[in-house]
Each structure stands twice: as C-alpha cells, then as structure tokens.
Amino acid sequence: MVNEKTVYTKLKTVFDPELHINIVDLGLIYDVRIEDSTVKILMTLTFSGCPLGALIHKEINEAIGKIPGVKKVELEITFNPSWDFSKVSETAREQLGLI
C-alpha cells in the first residue's frame, strides 16, 4: 500500500539537474496527498521559467509510478509561494556550501 513516507523516499531520488540535490531537500515539494491509487503532488520550481521543469516532471512520474499500488500521478506546479533558499533543508545547505 502506498503511503506518504514511501512517496517522499522516492521523491528524494529525483534530483535537480543543475544543482544535483534532490527535490525534497531543495524544498520544491509543498504537499503530497494520496487518494486511493492516485498520488497528488504540489510542488514548485526554483524559478518560473525553469527549462528543466519537464525533465523533473518526467522523473517524478517515473519514480512515483514504480511504487506498488500507484496507478496515477498528478503533479501540480505552483509559484505561490515562490521558492527561495529558506525552503532548503540543512543537508542541502551544506551541499551548496551555504553553511
């Protein structure tokens, strides 16, 4: 059975291609909801014109689609609130050399 912990674990295998840090630690994932066999993800990108959004979307679909019991992935992109470095985990801050 699919659960939130499993979804977040799989999302941590998806990396921002430019920063080489997973999208969870970058603070790009705002919400995960599971409704029956559908996983709904609300996320943002580092900026609204990010040319790598389609690639990240594809990788999310592939990673989450591998979870047993998942039949559909719904990904919603929002820029409200917009992403900034306050959303980055301590681990990612260390990787980026911010601390």
Residue pairs with C-beta under 8 A, 6 or more apart in sequence:
1 69
2 34
2 37
2 39
2 67
2 68
2 69
2 70
3 34
4 32
4 34
6 67
7 32
7 34
7 39
7 41
7 64
7 67
8 24
8 29
8 32
10 63
10 64
10 66
10 67
11 22
11 23
11 24
11 29
11 32
11 41
11 60
11 63
11 64
12 22
12 23
12 24
12 25
13 22
13 63
14 22
14 23
14 56
14 59
14 60
14 63
15 21
15 22
15 23
16 22
16 23
16 26
16 28
16 46
16 52
16 56
17 52
17 55
17 56
18 52
19 26
19 46
19 96
20 95
21 92
21 95
21 96
22 92
23 29
23 43
23 56
23 60
24 89
25 88
25 89
25 91
25 92
25 95
26 46
26 83
26 87
26 88
26 89
26 92
27 83
27 86
27 87
27 88
27 89
27 92
28 43
28 44
28 45
28 46
28 83
28 87
29 41
29 42
29 43
30 42
30 43
30 44
30 78
31 40
31 41
31 42
32 39
32 40
32 41
32 42
33 39
33 40
34 40
37 69
37 70
37 71
37 72
38 70
38 71
38 72
38 73
38 74
39 64
39 67
39 70
39 72
39 73
39 74
40 74
40 76
41 60
41 64
41 73
41 74
41 75
41 76
42 76
42 78
43 60
43 75
43 76
43 77
43 78
44 77
44 78
44 79
44 81
44 82
44 83
45 52
45 53
45 56
45 77
45 79
45 83
46 83
47 83
48 79
48 82
53 77
57 75
57 77
60 73
60 75
61 73
61 75
64 70
64 73
65 73
85 93
85 98
88 96
88 98
90 99
93 99
